[in-house]
Amino acid sequence: MGLDLFELLVAEALELRAKKLVFSGWGEPLVHPGIESMVKMCKERGLSVALNTNGVLLNRFTDLVLEHVDKLFVSLDAALSKTYTSLHTAEPAFESVIRSLEEILRVKQVKGSLKPVVVALFTVTRLNIDNLSAFLELARSLGVWGS
């Protein structure tokens, strides 16, 4: 979606009194070349912003997330690198995602900021069900909501 069309959709959403925009879908929102402009546009127009990501690109968008995202959903679906790699076809990135989350949470704490609220997501499958307890412990140790 181009920025012009997105701007029209935001304007229409505001006319309908929308309060929040969620960046999510069948793909990773952070790969969109205009994601920074889109998120900033929403915030400039007074919308709350939620971002649902697999977290692989979070390290490139830490500032954007910390400054403009109200709620961050990260689909981990695992608590162990081996399980994460078996669930995701992309390059192994579990440790990178965890480091990115830790950095966002560290900066948030240093700033004394409540935002973004961070939620780690876990979709149960036969490949990861044995990670459920460890996932909840990981979420607790990171200081995020586990869902």
N, CA, C and O atoms as a MOPAC input file, in Angstrom:
PM7 MOZYME 1SCF
protein

 N      0.84500 1    -1.16800 1     0.00000 1
 C      0.00000 1     0.00000 1     0.00000 1
 C      0.89400 1     1.23700 1     0.00000 1
 O      1.82900 1     1.33900 1     0.79400 1
 N      0.60300 1     2.15400 1    -0.88000 1
 C      1.36100 1     3.39100 1    -0.94400 1
 C      0.95300 1     4.36400 1     0.15600 1
 O     -0.10800 1     4.21800 1     0.76400 1
 N      1.80100 1     5.35600 1     0.40600 1
 C      1.53100 1     6.32400 1     1.46400 1
 C      0.30700 1     7.18700 1     1.17700 1
 O     -0.40500 1     7.57000 1     2.10500 1
 N      0.05400 1     7.49600 1    -0.08100 1
 C     -1.12300 1     8.31000 1    -0.41600 1
 C     -2.41100 1     7.58000 1    -0.04400 1
 O     -3.30400 1     8.16500 1     0.56700 1
 N     -2.50500 1     6.31400 1    -0.40800 1
 C     -3.68200 1     5.52400 1    -0.05800 1
 C     -3.78400 1     5.37000 1     1.46100 1
 O     -4.87200 1     5.46600 1     2.02800 1
 N     -2.65800 1     5.13300 1     2.10400 1
 C     -2.67200 1     4.98800 1     3.55600 1
 C     -3.18300 1     6.26400 1     4.22400 1
 O     -3.97400 1     6.20000 1     5.16500 1
 N     -2.73400 1     7.41400 1     3.74100 1
 C     -3.18400 1     8.69400 1     4.30300 1
 C     -4.69600 1     8.86400 1     4.14900 1
 O     -5.36300 1     9.37300 1     5.05000 1
 N     -5.23100 1     8.43900 1     3.00900 1
 C     -6.68100 1     8.50000 1     2.81000 1
 C     -7.41000 1     7.58000 1     3.78700 1
 O     -8.45400 1     7.94700 1     4.32600 1
 N     -6.86200 1     6.38900 1     4.01500 1
 C     -7.47800 1     5.44200 1     4.95200 1
 C     -7.43300 1     5.96700 1     6.38300 1
 O     -8.39100 1     5.79300 1     7.13600 1
 N     -6.34300 1     6.60100 1     6.76000 1
 C     -6.23600 1     7.19100 1     8.10400 1
 C     -7.25800 1     8.31000 1     8.26400 1
 O     -7.92100 1     8.41100 1     9.29700 1
 N     -7.38300 1     9.14600 1     7.24400 1
 C     -8.36400 1    10.23400 1     7.29400 1
 C     -9.77500 1     9.67600 1     7.44500 1
 O    -10.57100 1    10.19200 1     8.22900 1
 N    -10.07800 1     8.63100 1     6.69800 1
 C    -11.40000 1     8.00400 1     6.79900 1
 C    -11.61100 1     7.37100 1     8.17600 1
 O    -12.69400 1     7.47200 1     8.75300 1
 N    -10.58100 1     6.72800 1     8.68800 1
 C    -10.67300 1     6.12600 1    10.02000 1
 C    -10.96000 1     7.19300 1    11.07400 1
 O    -11.75300 1     6.97600 1    11.99100 1
 N    -10.31100 1     8.33600 1    10.93600 1
 C    -10.53600 1     9.42100 1    11.88800 1
 C    -11.95000 1     9.98600 1    11.77500 1
 O    -12.56900 1    10.32800 1    12.78300 1
 N    -12.45600 1    10.08100 1    10.54900 1
 C    -13.84500 1    10.52800 1    10.35500 1
 C    -14.81400 1     9.58200 1    11.04700 1
 O    -15.85900 1    10.00500 1    11.54200 1
 N    -14.46400 1     8.29500 1    11.07900 1
 C    -15.30500 1     7.28900 1    11.73100 1
 C    -15.01200 1     7.17800 1    13.22700 1
 O    -15.52200 1     6.28800 1    13.90800 1
 N    -14.18400 1     8.09700 1    13.72400 1
 C    -13.82100 1     8.19800 1    15.14400 1
 C    -12.99100 1     7.02500 1    15.66300 1
 O    -13.10000 1     6.64500 1    16.82900 1
 N    -12.16700 1     6.46000 1    14.79300 1
 C    -11.24500 1     5.41200 1    15.23000 1
 C    -10.27500 1     6.01200 1    16.24000 1
 O     -9.91400 1     7.18600 1    16.15000 1
 N     -9.86500 1     5.20800 1    17.18400 1
 C     -8.94000 1     5.65100 1    18.22200 1
 C     -7.57300 1     4.98600 1    18.09100 1
 O     -6.56800 1     5.52500 1    18.55400 1
 N     -7.53900 1     3.80200 1    17.45200 1
 C     -6.31500 1     3.02000 1    17.39200 1
 C     -6.15000 1     2.41700 1    16.00900 1
 O     -7.12400 1     2.07200 1    15.34000 1
 N     -4.88400 1     2.29700 1    15.59300 1
 C     -4.57000 1     1.59400 1    14.36400 1
 C     -3.58800 1     0.48400 1    14.71400 1
 O     -2.59400 1     0.72000 1    15.40100 1
 N     -3.86800 1    -0.72000 1    14.24200 1
 C     -3.01400 1    -1.87200 1    14.50000 1
 C     -2.31700 1    -2.26700 1    13.21200 1
 O     -2.96700 1    -2.55900 1    12.20700 1
 N     -0.98600 1    -2.27400 1    13.24600 1
 C     -0.20500 1    -2.73300 1    12.09900 1
 C      0.00500 1    -4.22900 1    12.27800 1
 O      0.72200 1    -4.67100 1    13.17500 1
 N     -0.63300 1    -4.99200 1    11.41200 1
 C     -0.62000 1    -6.44400 1    11.50100 1
 C     -1.01900 1    -6.98400 1    10.14900 1
 O     -1.25500 1    -6.22100 1     9.21200 1
 N     -1.09400 1    -8.28000 1    10.04500 1
 C     -1.57600 1    -8.83500 1     8.79300 1
 C     -0.95400 1   -10.16100 1     8.46700 1
 O     -0.46200 1   -10.86900 1     9.34600 1
 N     -0.97800 1   -10.49100 1     7.20000 1
 C     -0.45100 1   -11.77200 1     6.73200 1
 C      1.04300 1   -11.71900 1     6.48900 1
 O      1.64300 1   -12.70700 1     6.06400 1
 N      1.63800 1   -10.58600 1     6.75200 1
 C      3.07400 1   -10.43300 1     6.57100 1
 C      3.63900 1    -9.60800 1     7.70600 1
 O      2.91300 1    -9.19100 1     8.60800 1
 N      4.91600 1    -9.37900 1     7.65800 1
 C      5.61400 1    -8.61800 1     8.69000 1
 C      5.50900 1    -7.12800 1     8.37700 1
 O      6.03700 1    -6.68400 1     7.35800 1
 N      4.83700 1    -6.33800 1     9.23300 1
 C      4.66200 1    -4.90400 1     8.95800 1
 C      5.97100 1    -4.13100 1     8.84000 1
 O      6.04100 1    -3.13700 1     8.11700 1
 N      7.00400 1    -4.57800 1     9.54200 1
 C      8.25600 1    -3.82200 1     9.52400 1
 C      9.02600 1    -3.93600 1     8.21200 1
 O     10.02200 1    -3.23500 1     8.03300 1
 N      8.59800 1    -4.79600 1     7.29000 1
 C      9.26800 1    -4.85600 1     5.98900 1
 C      8.72800 1    -3.80400 1     5.02500 1
 O      9.33700 1    -3.55100 1     3.98500 1
 N      7.59300 1    -3.18700 1     5.35600 1
 C      7.03000 1    -2.16700 1     4.46800 1
 C      7.98100 1    -0.97200 1     4.41700 1
 O      8.38500 1    -0.46100 1     5.46200 1
 N      8.34500 1    -0.51900 1     3.21000 1
 C      9.30600 1     0.58700 1     3.10600 1
 C      8.80900 1     1.90500 1     3.70800 1
 O      9.61400 1     2.78800 1     4.00300 1
 N      7.50600 1     2.04600 1     3.89000 1
 C      6.95800 1     3.28400 1     4.44300 1
 C      6.49200 1     3.16600 1     5.87800 1
 O      5.77700 1     4.04300 1     6.36400 1
 N      6.88300 1     2.09200 1     6.58000 1
 C      6.33700 1     1.84900 1     7.91300 1
 C      6.61000 1     3.00400 1     8.87900 1
 O      5.73900 1     3.36500 1     9.67000 1
 N      7.79700 1     3.57900 1     8.82200 1
 C      8.09500 1     4.68400 1     9.74800 1
 C      7.16900 1     5.86700 1     9.49700 1
 O      6.62900 1     6.44700 1    10.43800 1
 N      6.98600 1     6.22300 1     8.23600 1
 C      6.09200 1     7.34200 1     7.90200 1
 C      4.66100 1     7.03400 1     8.30300 1
 O      3.95200 1     7.91100 1     8.79800 1
 N      4.23100 1     5.79900 1     8.09500 1
 C      2.86100 1     5.40500 1     8.43200 1
 C      2.60600 1     5.48800 1     9.93200 1
 O      1.58800 1     6.02500 1    10.36800 1
 N      3.53600 1     4.95400 1    10.71600 1
 C      3.37100 1     4.98300 1    12.17000 1
 C      3.36300 1     6.42900 1    12.66800 1
 O      2.51100 1     6.81800 1    13.46800 1
 N      4.31300 1     7.20900 1    12.18900 1
 C      4.39400 1     8.61400 1    12.61700 1
 C      3.14400 1     9.39100 1    12.21500 1
 O      2.66100 1    10.22800 1    12.97800 1
 N      2.62100 1     9.11700 1    11.02400 1
 C      1.41100 1     9.78300 1    10.55700 1
 C      0.25100 1     9.50500 1    11.51700 1
 O     -0.51200 1    10.40900 1    11.85700 1
 N      0.12700 1     8.26900 1    11.94300 1
 C     -0.94500 1     7.90400 1    12.87700 1
 C     -0.80400 1     8.66200 1    14.18800 1
 O     -1.78200 1     9.20100 1    14.70600 1
 N      0.40000 1     8.70300 1    14.72100 1
 C      0.62900 1     9.39100 1    15.99000 1
 C      0.38500 1    10.89200 1    15.85700 1
 O     -0.19100 1    11.50700 1    16.75400 1
 N      0.82400 1    11.48800 1    14.73700 1
 C      0.61500 1    12.92000 1    14.50800 1
 C     -0.86000 1    13.27300 1    14.44400 1
 O     -1.24900 1    14.40100 1    14.74600 1
 N     -1.67400 1    12.31300 1    14.05300 1
 C     -3.11200 1    12.55000 1    13.93800 1
 C     -3.86800 1    12.08100 1    15.18000 1
 O     -5.09800 1    12.04700 1    15.18800 1
 N     -3.13400 1    11.72400 1    16.22100 1
 C     -3.74900 1    11.41100 1    17.49900 1
 C     -4.20600 1     9.97900 1    17.69800 1
 O     -4.91100 1     9.68600 1    18.66400 1
 N     -3.82300 1     9.09000 1    16.81100 1
 C     -4.21400 1     7.68900 1    16.95200 1
 C     -3.24000 1     6.94100 1    17.85100 1
 O     -2.04100 1     7.21800 1    17.85500 1
 N     -3.76200 1     6.00600 1    18.59700 1
 C     -2.94300 1     5.05600 1    19.32900 1
 C     -2.44400 1     4.03700 1    18.30400 1
 O     -3.16800 1     3.68400 1    17.37300 1
 N     -1.21300 1     3.56900 1    18.47700 1
 C     -0.62700 1     2.63700 1    17.51400 1
 C     -0.22900 1     1.34400 1    18.21400 1
 O      0.44700 1     1.35600 1    19.24200 1
 N     -0.66500 1     0.22800 1    17.63300 1
 C     -0.23500 1    -1.10000 1    18.07100 1
 C      0.50200 1    -1.73700 1    16.89900 1
 O      0.15400 1    -1.52700 1    15.73700 1
 N      1.51200 1    -2.50900 1    17.22500 1
 C      2.31400 1    -3.17500 1    16.19700 1
 C      2.42400 1    -4.64300 1    16.55000 1
 O      2.84000 1    -4.99700 1    17.65300 1
 N      2.04900 1    -5.49800 1    15.60700 1
 C      2.16500 1    -6.94200 1    15.77600 1
 C      3.29100 1    -7.40400 1    14.85300 1
 O      3.18800 1    -7.29400 1    13.63100 1
 N      4.36600 1    -7.92400 1    15.45000 1
 C      5.56200 1    -8.26200 1    14.67700 1
 C      6.11800 1    -9.61500 1    15.09300 1
 O      5.84000 1   -10.10500 1    16.18700 1
 N      6.90500 1   -10.20900 1    14.20800 1
 C      7.62900 1   -11.41100 1    14.60300 1
 C      8.92400 1   -11.04500 1    15.32200 1
 O      9.60200 1   -11.91900 1    15.86200 1
 N      9.26700 1    -9.76900 1    15.33100 1
 C     10.39800 1    -9.26700 1    16.09200 1
 C     11.74000 1    -9.34200 1    15.39400 1
 O     12.72300 1    -8.80900 1    15.90900 1
 N     11.81600 1    -9.98800 1    14.23900 1
 C     13.09900 1   -10.18500 1    13.56600 1
 C     13.75700 1    -8.84900 1    13.20000 1
 O     14.98300 1    -8.73800 1    13.23000 1
 N     12.96300 1    -7.84600 1    12.85900 1
 C     13.51400 1    -6.54400 1    12.45800 1
 C     13.46300 1    -5.49700 1    13.56600 1
 O     13.77200 1    -4.33000 1    13.32300 1
 N     13.08500 1    -5.88700 1    14.75200 1
 C     12.96200 1    -4.91500 1    15.84800 1
 C     14.24400 1    -4.12700 1    16.08500 1
 O     14.18800 1    -2.94100 1    16.41000 1
 N     15.38900 1    -4.76700 1    15.92600 1
 C     16.65000 1    -4.07400 1    16.18000 1
 C     16.83800 1    -2.86400 1    15.25800 1
 O     17.56700 1    -1.93400 1    15.60300 1
 N     16.19300 1    -2.86800 1    14.10300 1
 C     16.28300 1    -1.74200 1    13.16200 1
 C     15.26400 1    -0.64300 1    13.48100 1
 O     15.38100 1     0.47700 1    12.98200 1
 N     14.27100 1    -0.95900 1    14.30600 1
 C     13.17500 1    -0.02300 1    14.54400 1
 C     12.97100 1     0.29700 1    16.01900 1
 O     11.88000 1     0.69400 1    16.42900 1
 N     14.01400 1     0.12300 1    16.81000 1
 C     13.90600 1     0.35600 1    18.25200 1
 C     13.42200 1     1.77500 1    18.55300 1
 O     12.51500 1     1.96100 1    19.36400 1
 N     14.01700 1     2.76800 1    17.90900 1
 C     13.62200 1     4.16000 1    18.18100 1
 C     12.17000 1     4.41300 1    17.79500 1
 O     11.43000 1     5.05800 1    18.53700 1
 N     11.76700 1     3.90900 1    16.64500 1
 C     10.37800 1     4.07900 1    16.20400 1
 C      9.42000 1     3.47800 1    17.22400 1
 O      8.43100 1     4.10700 1    17.59700 1
 N      9.71100 1     2.27000 1    17.67200 1
 C      8.84900 1     1.58500 1    18.64200 1
 C      8.79500 1     2.36300 1    19.94800 1
 O      7.71600 1     2.57900 1    20.50100 1
 N      9.94900 1     2.78100 1    20.44100 1
 C      9.99100 1     3.48500 1    21.72200 1
 C      9.30800 1     4.84300 1    21.67400 1
 O      8.73300 1     5.28000 1    22.67100 1
 N      9.36100 1     5.50900 1    20.54600 1
 C      8.82000 1     6.86100 1    20.44400 1
 C      7.37200 1     6.91600 1    19.97200 1
 O      6.66400 1     7.87500 1    20.28000 1
 N      6.91400 1     5.90500 1    19.22700 1
 C      5.61600 1     6.06000 1    18.57500 1
 C      4.63500 1     4.89700 1    18.74100 1
 O      3.47400 1     5.02300 1    18.35000 1
 N      5.06600 1     3.78200 1    19.30400 1
 C      4.18200 1     2.62500 1    19.42400 1
 C      3.65900 1     2.53700 1    20.85100 1
 O      4.42700 1     2.61100 1    21.81100 1
 N      2.35200 1     2.38000 1    20.97900 1
 C      1.72200 1     2.28900 1    22.30000 1
 C      1.69000 1     0.85800 1    22.82300 1
 O      1.84200 1     0.62500 1    24.02200 1
 N      1.49200 1    -0.09800 1    21.92000 1
 C      1.43400 1    -1.49400 1    22.32900 1
 C      2.16400 1    -2.33200 1    21.28800 1
 O      1.87800 1    -2.25500 1    20.09300 1
 N      3.11400 1    -3.13600 1    21.76800 1
 C      3.93700 1    -3.96500 1    20.90000 1
 C      3.64000 1    -5.43000 1    21.18000 1
 O      3.83400 1    -5.90700 1    22.29800 1
 N      3.17000 1    -6.13900 1    20.16300 1
 C      2.92000 1    -7.57900 1    20.24700 1
 C      4.02900 1    -8.27900 1    19.47500 1
 O      4.24100 1    -8.00300 1    18.29400 1
 N      4.74200 1    -9.19200 1    20.14600 1
 C      5.81800 1    -9.92500 1    19.48900 1
 C      5.47200 1   -11.40600 1    19.50500 1
 O      5.33600 1   -12.01100 1    20.56800 1
 N      5.32900 1   -11.98500 1    18.31400 1
 C      5.00500 1   -13.40500 1    18.18600 1
 C      6.27400 1   -14.22400 1    18.32400 1
 O      7.01400 1   -14.40400 1    17.35700 1
 N      6.52100 1   -14.71600 1    19.52100 1
 C      7.70000 1   -15.55500 1    19.74700 1
 C      7.39600 1   -17.01500 1    19.44700 1
 O      8.14100 1   -17.67500 1    18.72300 1
 N      6.30500 1   -17.51300 1    20.00300 1
 C      5.85600 1   -18.88900 1    19.77500 1
 C      6.85100 1   -19.94500 1    20.24400 1
 O      6.72300 1   -21.11900 1    19.89600 1
 N      7.83300 1   -19.53700 1    21.02400 1
 C      8.82900 1   -20.48300 1    21.53500 1
 C      9.56600 1   -19.84400 1    22.69700 1
 O      9.53600 1   -18.62800 1    22.88200 1
 N     10.22400 1   -20.68300 1    23.47100 1
 C     11.06800 1   -20.20400 1    24.55100 1
 C     12.51000 1   -20.64600 1    24.35400 1
 O     13.40500 1   -20.24500 1    25.09800 1
 N     12.71900 1   -21.47000 1    23.34900 1
 C     14.05200 1   -22.00400 1    23.06500 1
 C     14.40200 1   -21.73400 1    21.60700 1
 O     13.54200 1   -21.79900 1    20.72800 1
 N     15.65500 1   -21.43500 1    21.36300 1
 C     16.11300 1   -21.13100 1    20.01100 1
 C     15.80400 1   -22.26300 1    19.03200 1
 O     15.36600 1   -22.01400 1    17.90900 1
 N     16.03000 1   -23.49200 1    19.45300 1
 C     15.80600 1   -24.64600 1    18.57200 1
 C     14.33700 1   -24.73400 1    18.14800 1
 O     14.03800 1   -24.96700 1    16.97700 1
 N     13.43200 1   -24.54900 1    19.09600 1
 C     12.00100 1   -24.59100 1    18.77800 1
 C     11.62600 1   -23.42700 1    17.87400 1
 O     10.89000 1   -23.60600 1    16.90400 1
 N     12.12800 1   -22.22700 1    18.18700 1
 C     11.84300 1   -21.03800 1    17.38500 1
 C     12.26100 1   -21.27400 1    15.93700 1
 O     11.51000 1   -20.97600 1    15.00900 1
 N     13.46300 1   -21.81100 1    15.75200 1
 C     13.97700 1   -22.06000 1    14.40600 1
 C     13.11600 1   -23.07900 1    13.66500 1
 O     12.92800 1   -22.96400 1    12.45400 1
 N     12.59400 1   -24.07400 1    14.37800 1
 C     11.75200 1   -25.08000 1    13.71500 1
 C     10.39700 1   -24.50500 1    13.29400 1
 O      9.74700 1   -25.05000 1    12.40200 1
 N      9.97100 1   -23.41800 1    13.92500 1
 C      8.67100 1   -22.80400 1    13.61500 1
 C      8.76300 1   -21.71500 1    12.55200 1
 O      7.78500 1   -21.44300 1    11.85700 1
 N      9.91800 1   -21.10000 1    12.42400 1
 C     10.07900 1   -19.96800 1    11.52000 1
 C     11.03400 1   -20.34200 1    10.40100 1
 O     12.12100 1   -20.86500 1    10.64500 1
 N     10.62000 1   -20.07200 1     9.17900 1
 C     11.44100 1   -20.43400 1     8.02900 1
 C     12.56800 1   -19.43900 1     7.79300 1
 O     13.51300 1   -19.73100 1     7.06100 1
 N     12.47400 1   -18.27800 1     8.40400 1
 C     13.53000 1   -17.28000 1     8.23400 1
 C     14.80300 1   -17.74000 1     8.95500 1
 O     14.80300 1   -18.73200 1     9.68300 1
 N     15.87200 1   -16.99500 1     8.73100 1
 C     17.12800 1   -17.32900 1     9.39800 1
 C     16.93300 1   -17.37700 1    10.90500 1
 O     16.06900 1   -16.68300 1    11.43900 1
 N     17.71800 1   -18.18100 1    11.59000 1
 C     17.58700 1   -18.24200 1    13.05000 1
 C     17.76700 1   -16.85700 1    13.65500 1
 O     18.78500 1   -16.20300 1    13.42700 1
 N     16.79700 1   -16.41800 1    14.41100 1
 C     16.82300 1   -15.05100 1    14.91800 1
 C     16.36700 1   -14.94100 1    16.36000 1
 O     16.21900 1   -13.83100 1    16.87300 1
 N     16.14300 1   -16.04900 1    17.01900 1
 C     15.57600 1   -16.01100 1    18.36400 1
 C     16.37800 1   -15.11700 1    19.30400 1
 O     15.80600 1   -14.26000 1    19.97800 1
 N     17.68400 1   -15.30500 1    19.35700 1
 C     18.51900 1   -14.51600 1    20.26600 1
 C     18.45500 1   -13.02900 1    19.91700 1
 O     18.43400 1   -12.18000 1    20.80800 1
 N     18.42300 1   -12.71900 1    18.62600 1
 C     18.32900 1   -11.32500 1    18.19400 1
 C     17.00400 1   -10.69800 1    18.63200 1
 O     16.97200 1    -9.55500 1    19.08700 1
 N     15.93000 1   -11.44100 1    18.49600 1
 C     14.61100 1   -10.93700 1    18.91500 1
 C     14.61600 1   -10.68500 1    20.41800 1
 O     14.13100 1    -9.64900 1    20.87300 1
 N     15.15800 1   -11.62000 1    21.19000 1
 C     15.20200 1   -11.45700 1    22.64400 1
 C     16.05400 1   -10.25100 1    23.01600 1
 O     15.66400 1    -9.47100 1    23.88500 1
 N     17.21600 1   -10.07800 1    22.37300 1
 C     18.06900 1    -8.91100 1    22.65200 1
 C     17.34500 1    -7.60800 1    22.31600 1
 O     17.45700 1    -6.62800 1    23.05300 1
 N     16.60800 1    -7.59300 1    21.21400 1
 C     15.85400 1    -6.39200 1    20.83900 1
 C     14.78400 1    -6.07000 1    21.87900 1
 O     14.60000 1    -4.91400 1    22.25800 1
 N     14.08800 1    -7.09700 1    22.33100 1
 C     13.08000 1    -6.89400 1    23.37500 1
 C     13.72800 1    -6.37600 1    24.65500 1
 O     13.21600 1    -5.45200 1    25.28700 1
 N     14.84200 1    -6.96700 1    25.03000 1
 C     15.54400 1    -6.52200 1    26.24300 1
 C     15.96200 1    -5.06200 1    26.12900 1
 O     15.86200 1    -4.31100 1    27.10000 1
 N     16.42800 1    -4.65400 1    24.95400 1
 C     16.84500 1    -3.26100 1    24.75700 1
 C     15.65300 1    -2.31500 1    24.84500 1
 O     15.74000 1    -1.26600 1    25.48300 1
 N     14.55800 1    -2.67200 1    24.21900 1
 C     13.36000 1    -1.83600 1    24.29900 1
 C     12.91000 1    -1.70200 1    25.74900 1
 O     12.57300 1    -0.60700 1    26.20100 1
 N     12.90500 1    -2.80400 1    26.46800 1
 C     12.47900 1    -2.77800 1    27.87100 1
 C     13.46500 1    -2.00800 1    28.74100 1
 O     13.05400 1    -1.32600 1    29.67900 1
 N     14.75700 1    -2.10500 1    28.44600 1
 C     15.77100 1    -1.36300 1    29.20700 1
 C     15.59500 1     0.14000 1    29.03200 1
 O     15.57100 1     0.88700 1    30.01000 1
 N     15.47100 1     0.58100 1    27.78000 1
 C     15.31500 1     2.00800 1    27.50200 1
 C     14.00300 1     2.51700 1    28.10200 1
 O     13.95600 1     3.60900 1    28.66900 1
 N     12.96600 1     1.73900 1    27.97700 1
 C     11.67600 1     2.10300 1    28.55800 1
 C     11.81600 1     2.33300 1    30.06500 1
 O     11.27700 1     3.30100 1    30.60100 1
 N     12.53600 1     1.44800 1    30.73800 1
 C     12.73100 1     1.56700 1    32.18100 1
 C     13.57500 1     2.79500 1    32.52000 1
 O     13.25400 1     3.52900 1    33.45400 1
 N     14.64800 1     3.01900 1    31.76700 1
 C     15.51200 1     4.17400 1    32.00800 1
 C     14.71900 1     5.46800 1    31.87700 1
 O     14.89300 1     6.39400 1    32.66800 1
 N     13.84600 1     5.52600 1    30.87000 1
 C     13.03900 1     6.72300 1    30.63900 1
 C     11.85700 1     6.82600 1    31.60100 1
 O     11.22200 1     7.87600 1    31.70100 1
 N     11.56600 1     5.73900 1    32.30200 1
 C     10.40100 1     5.73300 1    33.18200 1
 C      9.10300 1     5.76700 1    32.39500 1
 O      8.10100 1     6.31100 1    32.85700 1
 N      9.12500 1     5.18700 1    31.21300 1
 C      7.97800 1     5.21300 1    30.30900 1
 C      7.09900 1     3.97500 1    30.47800 1
 O      7.59400 1     2.87300 1    30.71800 1
 N      5.81800 1     4.17200 1    30.35200 1
 C      4.87600 1     3.05700 1    30.39000 1
 C      4.66800 1     2.44500 1    29.01100 1
 O      4.11000 1     1.35400 1    28.88900 1
 N      5.11700 1     3.14700 1    27.97600 1
 C      4.89000 1     2.68700 1    26.61100 1
 C      6.20600 1     2.44100 1    25.90600 1
 O      7.19800 1     3.12500 1    26.15700 1
 N      6.20600 1     1.47000 1    25.03200 1
 C      5.06800 1     0.64100 1    24.65400 1
 C      4.82900 1    -0.48200 1    25.67600 1
 O      5.76200 1    -0.99600 1    26.29300 1
 N      3.57300 1    -0.83600 1    25.82800 1
 C      3.24200 1    -2.05200 1    26.55000 1
 C      3.69700 1    -3.19600 1    25.65600 1
 O      3.37900 1    -3.21600 1    24.46700 1
 N      4.43000 1    -4.13900 1    26.21000 1
 C      4.98700 1    -5.22800 1    25.39800 1
 C      4.30900 1    -6.53600 1    25.78200 1
 O      4.23000 1    -6.89900 1    26.95600 1
 N      3.81900 1    -7.23500 1    24.75500 1
 C      3.15000 1    -8.51700 1    24.94400 1
 C      3.85800 1    -9.55000 1    24.06800 1
 O      3.98900 1    -9.36700 1    22.85800 1
 N      4.31100 1   -10.63200 1    24.69300 1
 C      4.90600 1   -11.73500 1    23.94100 1
 C      3.81300 1   -12.75800 1    23.65800 1
 O      3.13600 1   -13.22500 1    24.57400 1
 N      3.64800 1   -13.10100 1    22.39200 1
 C      2.58600 1   -14.01900 1    21.98500 1
 C      3.12100 1   -15.42500 1    21.76200 1
 O      4.25900 1   -15.61800 1    21.33500 1
 N      2.27000 1   -16.40200 1    22.06300 1
 C      2.62900 1   -17.81200 1    21.91300 1
 C      1.41600 1   -18.53000 1    21.34600 1
 O      0.41900 1   -18.72000 1    22.04200 1
 N      1.50000 1   -18.92800 1    20.08400 1
 C      0.45000 1   -19.71800 1    19.46600 1
 C      0.84100 1   -21.18200 1    19.62000 1
 O      1.86900 1   -21.61500 1    19.09900 1
 N      0.02300 1   -21.93700 1    20.33400 1
 C      0.34200 1   -23.32600 1    20.64700 1
 C      0.15700 1   -24.20800 1    19.41200 1
 O     -0.87700 1   -24.16700 1    18.74500 1
 N      1.19200 1   -25.00800 1    19.12700 1
 C      1.13300 1   -26.01400 1    18.07000 1
 C      1.75400 1   -27.29400 1    18.62900 1
 O      2.29300 1   -27.30000 1    19.73600 1
 N      1.67600 1   -28.35500 1    17.86700 1
 C      2.29100 1   -29.61000 1    18.32300 1
 C      3.80800 1   -29.49000 1    18.37000 1
 O      4.46500 1   -30.25700 1    19.07500 1
 N      4.37800 1   -28.53300 1    17.62500 1
 C      5.82300 1   -28.35400 1    17.59100 1
 C      6.37400 1   -27.58600 1    18.79100 1
 O      7.56300 1   -27.67400 1    19.09800 1
 N      5.49300 1   -26.82100 1    19.47500 1
 C      6.01300 1   -25.98000 1    20.55000 1
 C      5.33000 1   -26.17500 1    21.90400 1
 O      5.69700 1   -25.51300 1    22.87400 1
 N      4.36000 1   -27.05500 1    21.98400 1
 C      3.60200 1   -27.18000 1    23.22200 1
 C      4.49900 1   -27.48700 1    24.42500 1
 O      4.19100 1   -27.09500 1    25.55100 1
 N      5.60000 1   -28.18300 1    24.18200 1
 C      6.50800 1   -28.49600 1    25.28600 1
 C      7.29900 1   -27.26700 1    25.75400 1
 O      8.01700 1   -27.34700 1    26.75100 1
 N      7.17900 1   -26.13500 1    25.05100 1
 C      7.83800 1   -24.87900 1    25.44300 1
 C      6.93500 1   -23.96100 1    26.25600 1
 O      7.38400 1   -22.90600 1    26.70500 1
 N      5.68700 1   -24.33200 1    26.45300 1
 C      4.72900 1   -23.40400 1    27.06300 1
 C      5.17800 1   -22.91000 1    28.43500 1
 O      5.19600 1   -21.70200 1    28.67100 1
 N      5.53300 1   -23.79700 1    29.32600 1
 C      5.97200 1   -23.37300 1    30.66300 1
 C      7.21800 1   -22.50800 1    30.58700 1
 O      7.32100 1   -21.49200 1    31.27500 1
 N      8.15800 1   -22.90900 1    29.75500 1
 C      9.38400 1   -22.12800 1    29.60400 1
 C      9.09300 1   -20.75600 1    28.98900 1
 O      9.74500 1   -19.77000 1    29.33200 1
 N      8.11500 1   -20.69400 1    28.08300 1
 C      7.72500 1   -19.41100 1    27.49300 1
 C      7.18100 1   -18.47400 1    28.56200 1
 O      7.54500 1   -17.29800 1    28.60300 1
 N      6.32100 1   -18.98200 1    29.41700 1
 C      5.75800 1   -18.14700 1    30.48200 1
 C      6.86500 1   -17.65200 1    31.41400 1
 O      6.82800 1   -16.51200 1    31.87600 1
 N      7.83000 1   -18.49600 1    31.68500 1
 C      8.97200 1   -18.08700 1    32.51400 1
 C      9.81200 1   -17.03700 1    31.78200 1
 O     10.26500 1   -16.07200 1    32.39600 1
 N     10.02200 1   -17.22000 1    30.47500 1
 C     10.75900 1   -16.23600 1    29.68500 1
 C     10.04800 1   -14.88600 1    29.71400 1
 O     10.68100 1   -13.85300 1    29.93400 1
 N      8.74500 1   -14.89300 1    29.49300 1
 C      7.97300 1   -13.64600 1    29.51900 1
 C      8.10800 1   -12.97500 1    30.88500 1
 O      8.30200 1   -11.76200 1    30.97000 1
 N      8.00600 1   -13.75700 1    31.93500 1
 C      8.11400 1   -13.22200 1    33.29900 1
 C      9.51700 1   -12.64200 1    33.52400 1
 O      9.65500 1   -11.56300 1    34.10000 1
 N     10.55000 1   -13.35000 1    33.07400 1
 C     11.92100 1   -12.87500 1    33.28700 1
 C     12.20800 1   -11.60000 1    32.48300 1
 O     12.97500 1   -10.74500 1    32.92600 1
 N     11.59500 1   -11.47600 1    31.31300 1
 C     11.75800 1   -10.26200 1    30.51500 1
 C     10.95300 1    -9.09800 1    31.09700 1
 O     11.29400 1    -7.93100 1    30.90300 1
 N      9.89500 1    -9.43500 1    31.80300 1
 C      9.01500 1    -8.39300 1    32.34200 1
 C      7.96300 1    -7.96500 1    31.34300 1
 O      7.55500 1    -6.80400 1    31.31600 1
 N      7.52000 1    -8.91300 1    30.51500 1
 C      6.47100 1    -8.60900 1    29.53900 1
 C      5.25700 1    -9.47600 1    29.82700 1
 O      5.33000 1   -10.46200 1    30.56000 1
 N      4.16200 1    -9.09000 1    29.24000 1
 C      2.95700 1    -9.90400 1    29.32000 1
 C      3.14700 1   -11.09400 1    28.40000 1
 O      3.60500 1   -10.93700 1    27.26800 1
 N      2.80300 1   -12.26900 1    28.86600 1
 C      2.84000 1   -13.46400 1    28.02600 1
 C      1.42700 1   -13.89000 1    27.72600 1
 O      0.59800 1   -14.00700 1    28.62900 1
 N      1.14900 1   -14.12200 1    26.45100 1
 C     -0.21400 1   -14.43000 1    26.07200 1
 C     -0.21300 1   -15.46800 1    24.96700 1
 O     -1.27800 1   -15.87200 1    24.49800 1

